[in-house]
Amino acid sequence: MSEAAKPVPSAVLERIREIVGPEGWISDAGAMHPYLVDRRELYHGRAPMVVRPASTDEVSRVVGVCAESATAIVPQGGNTGLCGGAVPHDDGSEIVLSLSRMERVREVDAVNDTITVEAGCILADVQAAAAEADRLFPLSLGAEGSCRIGGNLSTNAGGTAVLRYGTARDLVLGLEVVLADGRVWDGLRALRKDNTGYDLKQLFLGAEGTLGIITAAVLKLFPRPREVQVAFAGLASAADAVALFSRARAAAGDAVTGFELLPRIGLEFVLAHIPGSRDPLAAPHPWYVLVELSGPGAGDGLGALLEEFLAAAADDGLLQDAAIAASEAQARALWRLREDLAEAQVPEGASIKHDISVPLPRIPEFIARAAKATTRAIPGSRPIAFGHIGDGNVHFNLSQPPGADRGAFLAEWSRINRMVHDLAAELGGSISAEHGLGQLKREEILRYKSAVEMELMRTLKRALDPKGIMNPGKVV
Ligand SMILES: Cc1cc2nc3c(=O)[nH]c(=O)nc-3n(C[C@H](O)[C@H](O)[C@H](O)COP(=O)(O)OP(=O)(O)OC[C@H]3O[C@@H](n4cnc5c(N)ncnc54)[C@H](O)[C@@H]3O)c2cc1C
């Protein structure tokens, strides 16, 4: 929590209102509500005001006023984060600063393959602006219609294209940041080579708003894939999925742009609860992978490559059956089987969630041991292990036993988290592969990071935010 757990003085609120004008702030309880509750409704905060500046200059002046008065600020993008990072605490001592009015694409440079955007741009709009210039901005995730690029960069978001293009961090060339004292750091450089000292932008990427406010970014663009091939394969085990991934990389290299795992029970949830979905394979299989190959040249022969690769894997007993999409619509339908999985879990009752990563070869052991431990702890509970297996990232979600009491099941959240996180750590993994720490894992991380690492993080926090006003009580 902030040192100043007291109401924000009305004079401070008045100065902020003057800076942003009537369009730039909200204090009506009903209108503020969506900014004060997180997506999963695990966190409900309070704030005297949601500020919505329209420019970097306004952000800078608002932060300057907050710095003078030691008023804490919670930066917010699309508020789709899954760890309570973007909502304030419930003591009313913080203001929310939403970037949602800063939605401008400042520049698309198709020769330099870069796009310069304001932090409030919705991710899908960044993708669309790139596509208009016949380029690809590859960051892609389920929330792309509502998350904002500043939030994506501040959480170092992952998503479905990490395998080929890296996480959000890897897609950034330059940043503009409002520092905790209100000064603007203009690091909007569109350079792929720049060895002139510390790479300061890295400090703010993945910092979840605890070190400064990202107001704009220069992002990398890529050639737009002209050929995309998607297959859905049924397998006997998660170990076969890992082996298949290695073979896919050996056969197709960087053309492997997606490799997602889902278990039979996950597919059953989707088939039961998502209208219009259908099983692409004739018989059930214990596990499935979705494989996507894509490349920039039409006629790259990726279809033939995919077919040959799958046939060879089937001959060697690594897969049991596979369907290849014959059209873009079919490819979309296959992707939806994977993307709709989180939503399909909702009607099945409560779910205890995890977002872990381990080195790729350890995924089968992780899944088997986590499933055994959690179902022994809660008999009848249903492990759903799915995710971006090519990145070593597994969302290990435990669905409640059918008909069980929701509250009693969720009361086991911390005990189950502990088991799963301890196992990930034992296998050399991380307890937060892509969602961040926020409030949700702020205490939990102390168990897994060394004292030296935590102290380094606190040293950075003190250096960049000496008054502790940037998103206090999150991350560190
Ligand atoms: C259906 C669904 C699917 C998802 N799939 C994925 C996935 O595949 N991969 C993945 O990584 N995540 C996923 N997420 C989580 C979420 O979408 C990402 O974390 C996303 O990057 C958050 O963006 P946002 O704009 O909503 O950020 P917010 O939730 O608003 O904020 C997230 C954090 O960043 C800080 N912040 C926001 N904007 C700024 C800024 N301009 N400057 C400084 N700090 C800022 C906030 O204070 C907060 O700590 C998913 C979420 C949903 C609901």
The ligand as a MOL file (V3000), in Angstrom:
LIG
                    3D

  0  0  0     0  0            999 V3000
M  V30 BEGIN CTAB
M  V30 COUNTS 53 58 0 0 0
M  V30 BEGIN ATOM
M  V30 1 C -9.9450 -13.5080 -22.5710 0
M  V30 2 C -8.5580 -13.1050 -22.1430 0
M  V30 3 C -7.4700 -13.7160 -22.7650 0
M  V30 4 C -6.1800 -13.3550 -22.3770 0
M  V30 5 N -5.1310 -13.9740 -23.0060 0
M  V30 6 C -3.8830 -13.6130 -22.6740 0
M  V30 7 C -2.7720 -14.2220 -23.3280 0
M  V30 8 O -2.9140 -15.1170 -24.1520 0
M  V30 9 N -1.5390 -13.7960 -22.9910 0
M  V30 10 C -1.3380 -12.8150 -22.0570 0
M  V30 11 O -0.1860 -12.4470 -21.7930 0
M  V30 12 N -2.3700 -12.2410 -21.4030 0
M  V30 13 C -3.6310 -12.6110 -21.6870 0
M  V30 14 N -4.6720 -12.0290 -21.0350 0
M  V30 15 C -4.4260 -11.0300 -19.9740 0
M  V30 16 C -4.4950 -9.5550 -20.4400 0
M  V30 17 O -5.2810 -9.4000 -21.5740 0
M  V30 18 C -3.0900 -9.0350 -20.7150 0
M  V30 19 O -2.3780 -9.0130 -19.5030 0
M  V30 20 C -3.0490 -7.6420 -21.3650 0
M  V30 21 O -1.7200 -7.3840 -21.7770 0
M  V30 22 C -3.4920 -6.5210 -20.4270 0
M  V30 23 O -3.7110 -5.3320 -21.1760 0
M  V30 24 P -4.7070 -4.2040 -20.6360 0
M  V30 25 O -4.6540 -3.0520 -21.5520 0
M  V30 26 O -6.0390 -4.7630 -20.3700 0
M  V30 27 O -3.9830 -3.8310 -19.2670 0
M  V30 28 P -4.6280 -3.5270 -17.8570 0
M  V30 29 O -5.3330 -4.7190 -17.3280 0
M  V30 30 O -5.3870 -2.2640 -17.8960 0
M  V30 31 O -3.2860 -3.2840 -17.0010 0
M  V30 32 C -2.3720 -4.3120 -16.7540 0
M  V30 33 C -1.2070 -3.7630 -15.9190 0
M  V30 34 O -0.4590 -2.8160 -16.6660 0
M  V30 35 C -0.5010 -1.5200 -16.0470 0
M  V30 36 N -0.6740 -0.5600 -17.1410 0
M  V30 37 C -1.6740 -0.4990 -18.0540 0
M  V30 38 N -1.4350 0.4770 -18.9500 0
M  V30 39 C -0.2550 1.0550 -18.5870 0
M  V30 40 C 0.5350 2.1100 -19.1220 0
M  V30 41 N 0.1590 2.7610 -20.2290 0
M  V30 42 N 1.6930 2.4270 -18.4900 0
M  V30 43 C 2.0770 1.7720 -17.3730 0
M  V30 44 N 1.3770 0.7640 -16.8280 0
M  V30 45 C 0.2270 0.4040 -17.4340 0
M  V30 46 C -1.6480 -1.5660 -15.0770 0
M  V30 47 O -1.4170 -0.7010 -13.9780 0
M  V30 48 C -1.6350 -3.0330 -14.6660 0
M  V30 49 O -0.6810 -3.2500 -13.6680 0
M  V30 50 C -5.9740 -12.3870 -21.3710 0
M  V30 51 C -7.0730 -11.7870 -20.7460 0
M  V30 52 C -8.3540 -12.1410 -21.1220 0
M  V30 53 C -9.5030 -11.4690 -20.4430 0
M  V30 END ATOM
M  V30 BEGIN BOND
M  V30 1 1 1 2
M  V30 2 1 2 3
M  V30 3 2 2 52
M  V30 4 2 3 4
M  V30 5 1 4 5
M  V30 6 1 4 50
M  V30 7 2 5 6
M  V30 8 1 6 7
M  V30 9 1 6 13
M  V30 10 2 7 8
M  V30 11 1 7 9
M  V30 12 1 9 10
M  V30 13 2 10 11
M  V30 14 1 10 12
M  V30 15 2 12 13
M  V30 16 1 13 14
M  V30 17 1 14 15
M  V30 18 1 14 50
M  V30 19 1 15 16
M  V30 20 1 16 17
M  V30 21 1 16 18
M  V30 22 1 18 19
M  V30 23 1 18 20
M  V30 24 1 20 21
M  V30 25 1 20 22
M  V30 26 1 22 23
M  V30 27 1 23 24
M  V30 28 2 24 25
M  V30 29 1 24 26
M  V30 30 1 24 27
M  V30 31 1 27 28
M  V30 32 2 28 29
M  V30 33 1 28 30
M  V30 34 1 28 31
M  V30 35 1 31 32
M  V30 36 1 32 33
M  V30 37 1 33 34
M  V30 38 1 33 48
M  V30 39 1 34 35
M  V30 40 1 35 36
M  V30 41 1 35 46
M  V30 42 1 36 37
M  V30 43 1 36 45
M  V30 44 2 37 38
M  V30 45 1 38 39
M  V30 46 1 39 40
M  V30 47 2 39 45
M  V30 48 1 40 41
M  V30 49 2 40 42
M  V30 50 1 42 43
M  V30 51 2 43 44
M  V30 52 1 44 45
M  V30 53 1 46 47
M  V30 54 1 46 48
M  V30 55 1 48 49
M  V30 56 2 50 51
M  V30 57 1 51 52
M  V30 58 1 52 53
M  V30 END BOND
M  V30 END CTAB
M  END
